[in-house]
Amino acid sequence: MSALAKPVARLIDEFSRLPGIGPKTASRLTFFLLRASKEQVDALAEAVRELKAGIVLCRECFNISETPLCSVCADEQRDRSVICVVEEPLDVLAIERTRDYKGLYHVLHGAISPMDGVGPADLRINELVERLRTKPVREVILATNPNMEGDATAMYLARLIQPLGVTTTRLGRGLPVGGDLEYADEMTLARALEGRRQF
């Protein structure tokens, strides 16, 4: 029999399911909310509800958005002839923080990983190829993570893109191998963008 009340134990369990949250952090968060005001707890609960209800995927690049077309795709000042392909929406934020990239994005929502049962059909690859066939794109930057899955995804994409006659580049290796874009600092990402090379 647990010494914790069921609602407390349940919230600890739910927090523990989040990435990077272990049992101790989950407990700390739960007990913080237990001591917080009702207004603070209600605001958090409402923010979580809004997250699921108010977010859609951009119809063009598949980044997260509040509207059918995200702010990047809707920005007429962006260079529409360059598309940076990333694994996750967090990678878009990381590259945008550099303030060096002025093109568009395409979010795959993952990487090819046979060990995890993720194949090309599970990603937004067909949509990327369709964009390249129908839009005047001169360069695709493959900005997948510098790890086995990211490299496999980049190689797969390069083989698909090559027959379309679009220049394909890969981020320079200023990024640590095995790391994730979301954790890279702005300077490292800026240098990786500058040092990209043809695939």
LUMROSE-827476 format. One record per residue (C-alpha): residue in one letter; x, y, z. Coordinates in steps of 0.1 Angstrom, whole numbers, plus 5000, padded with zeros to 4 digits. Example, Ala and Ser with C-alpha at 12.3 -4.5 7.8 and 13.67 -1.06 7.14 Angstrom:
<nodes>
<"A" <5123 4955 5078>>;
<"S" <5137 4989 5071>>;
</nodes>
This chain:
<nodes>
<"M" <5000 5000 5000>>;
<"S" <5014 5034 4989>>;
<"A" <5019 5062 5014>>;
<"L" <5009 5087 4986>>;
<"A" <4974 5098 4978>>;
<"K" <4963 5084 4944>>;
<"P" <4961 5118 4927>>;
<"V" <4997 5126 4938>>;
<"A" <5010 5092 4928>>;
<"R" <4993 5095 4894>>;
<"L" <5008 5130 4887>>;
<"I" <5043 5117 4896>>;
<"D" <5038 5088 4873>>;
<"E" <5026 5111 4844>>;
<"F" <5055 5135 4849>>;
<"S" <5079 5106 4849>>;
<"R" <5068 5097 4814>>;
<"L" <5082 5130 4801>>;
<"P" <5117 5130 4785>>;
<"G" <5144 5140 4809>>;
<"I" <5122 5138 4840>>;
<"G" <5132 5111 4864>>;
<"P" <5112 5100 4895>>;
<"K" <5129 5126 4918>>;
<"T" <5122 5155 4895>>;
<"A" <5086 5142 4889>>;
<"S" <5081 5142 4927>>;
<"R" <5095 5177 4931>>;
<"L" <5072 5190 4903>>;
<"T" <5042 5173 4918>>;
<"F" <5048 5187 4953>>;
<"F" <5055 5221 4939>>;
<"L" <5021 5221 4922>>;
<"L" <5005 5208 4954>>;
<"R" <5018 5239 4973>>;
<"A" <5010 5263 4943>>;
<"S" <4979 5284 4942>>;
<"K" <4948 5272 4925>>;
<"E" <4952 5299 4898>>;
<"Q" <4988 5287 4890>>;
<"V" <4977 5251 4887>>;
<"D" <4947 5261 4866>>;
<"A" <4969 5282 4843>>;
<"L" <4993 5252 4838>>;
<"A" <4964 5228 4831>>;
<"E" <4949 5253 4806>>;
<"A" <4982 5258 4788>>;
<"V" <4985 5220 4784>>;
<"R" <4950 5218 4770>>;
<"E" <4956 5247 4746>>;
<"L" <4988 5230 4734>>;
<"K" <4968 5200 4720>>;
<"A" <4938 5220 4709>>;
<"G" <4955 5251 4693>>;
<"I" <4984 5236 4674>>;
<"V" <4984 5223 4639>>;
<"L" <5011 5213 4614>>;
<"C" <5020 5239 4587>>;
<"R" <5006 5226 4554>>;
<"E" <5038 5236 4536>>;
<"C" <5068 5226 4559>>;
<"F" <5051 5206 4587>>;
<"N" <5064 5228 4615>>;
<"I" <5041 5234 4644>>;
<"S" <5019 5264 4640>>;
<"E" <4987 5281 4652>>;
<"T" <4976 5287 4616>>;
<"P" <4975 5265 4585>>;
<"L" <5007 5283 4572>>;
<"C" <5035 5289 4598>>;
<"S" <5051 5323 4603>>;
<"V" <5083 5312 4584>>;
<"C" <5064 5300 4553>>;
<"A" <5041 5330 4554>>;
<"D" <5071 5354 4555>>;
<"E" <5076 5368 4520>>;
<"Q" <5111 5380 4529>>;
<"R" <5124 5344 4532>>;
<"D" <5145 5329 4504>>;
<"R" <5121 5304 4489>>;
<"S" <5148 5287 4468>>;
<"V" <5165 5271 4498>>;
<"I" <5149 5245 4521>>;
<"C" <5166 5233 4553>>;
<"V" <5154 5198 4562>>;
<"V" <5153 5190 4599>>;
<"E" <5141 5161 4621>>;
<"E" <5120 5180 4646>>;
<"P" <5103 5214 4652>>;
<"L" <5129 5221 4680>>;
<"D" <5156 5220 4653>>;
<"V" <5138 5249 4635>>;
<"L" <5140 5269 4667>>;
<"A" <5177 5261 4671>>;
<"I" <5186 5272 4636>>;
<"E" <5164 5303 4638>>;
<"R" <5183 5314 4670>>;
<"T" <5214 5318 4648>>;
<"R" <5197 5346 4628>>;
<"D" <5219 5335 4599>>;
<"Y" <5195 5313 4579>>;
<"K" <5169 5331 4557>>;
<"G" <5154 5302 4538>>;
<"L" <5125 5279 4544>>;
<"Y" <5123 5246 4563>>;
<"H" <5109 5211 4560>>;
<"V" <5103 5191 4592>>;
<"L" <5105 5153 4589>>;
<"H" <5091 5145 4624>>;
<"G" <5118 5120 4631>>;
<"A" <5147 5101 4614>>;
<"I" <5149 5067 4597>>;
<"S" <5156 5042 4625>>;
<"P" <5149 5005 4617>>;
<"M" <5158 4996 4653>>;
<"D" <5128 5017 4664>>;
<"G" <5106 5006 4636>>;
<"V" <5107 5040 4619>>;
<"G" <5110 5038 4581>>;
<"P" <5108 5064 4553>>;
<"A" <5070 5061 4551>>;
<"D" <5067 5072 4587>>;
<"L" <5083 5106 4580>>;
<"R" <5073 5136 4558>>;
<"I" <5097 5125 4530>>;
<"N" <5070 5122 4502>>;
<"E" <5058 5157 4510>>;
<"L" <5094 5170 4507>>;
<"V" <5099 5153 4473>>;
<"E" <5066 5168 4461>>;
<"R" <5077 5203 4472>>;
<"L" <5109 5199 4452>>;
<"R" <5090 5188 4421>>;
<"T" <5065 5217 4422>>;
<"K" <5085 5246 4437>>;
<"P" <5116 5264 4422>>;
<"V" <5141 5251 4448>>;
<"R" <5179 5254 4440>>;
<"E" <5193 5240 4473>>;
<"V" <5183 5216 4500>>;
<"I" <5203 5217 4532>>;
<"L" <5202 5183 4550>>;
<"A" <5203 5194 4587>>;
<"T" <5195 5160 4603>>;
<"N" <5213 5152 4635>>;
<"P" <5250 5141 4632>>;
<"N" <5243 5105 4645>>;
<"M" <5236 5072 4628>>;
<"E" <5199 5078 4623>>;
<"G" <5205 5113 4611>>;
<"D" <5232 5103 4587>>;
<"A" <5211 5074 4573>>;
<"T" <5182 5098 4568>>;
<"A" <5204 5123 4550>>;
<"M" <5219 5097 4527>>;
<"Y" <5184 5083 4519>>;
<"L" <5172 5119 4511>>;
<"A" <5203 5127 4490>>;
<"R" <5196 5097 4468>>;
<"L" <5160 5108 4463>>;
<"I" <5168 5144 4456>>;
<"Q" <5198 5139 4432>>;
<"P" <5176 5129 4402>>;
<"L" <5156 5161 4407>>;
<"G" <5186 5183 4399>>;
<"V" <5185 5202 4432>>;
<"T" <5219 5209 4449>>;
<"T" <5220 5190 4482>>;
<"T" <5243 5201 4510>>;
<"R" <5249 5188 4545>>;
<"L" <5256 5209 4576>>;
<"G" <5294 5212 4583>>;
<"R" <5307 5190 4610>>;
<"G" <5311 5218 4635>>;
<"L" <5284 5199 4653>>;
<"P" <5294 5171 4677>>;
<"V" <5288 5136 4663>>;
<"G" <5260 5120 4683>>;
<"G" <5246 5154 4695>>;
<"D" <5212 5169 4688>>;
<"L" <5207 5203 4671>>;
<"E" <5184 5216 4699>>;
<"Y" <5213 5215 4723>>;
<"A" <5239 5232 4701>>;
<"D" <5248 5268 4708>>;
<"E" <5241 5296 4682>>;
<"M" <5278 5300 4672>>;
<"T" <5283 5263 4665>>;
<"L" <5251 5261 4645>>;
<"A" <5260 5293 4625>>;
<"R" <5294 5278 4616>>;
<"A" <5278 5245 4607>>;
<"L" <5255 5264 4583>>;
<"E" <5283 5283 4568>>;
<"G" <5305 5252 4564>>;
<"R" <5278 5231 4547>>;
<"R" <5290 5210 4518>>;
<"Q" <5275 5193 4488>>;
<"F" <5263 5158 4495>>;
</nodes>
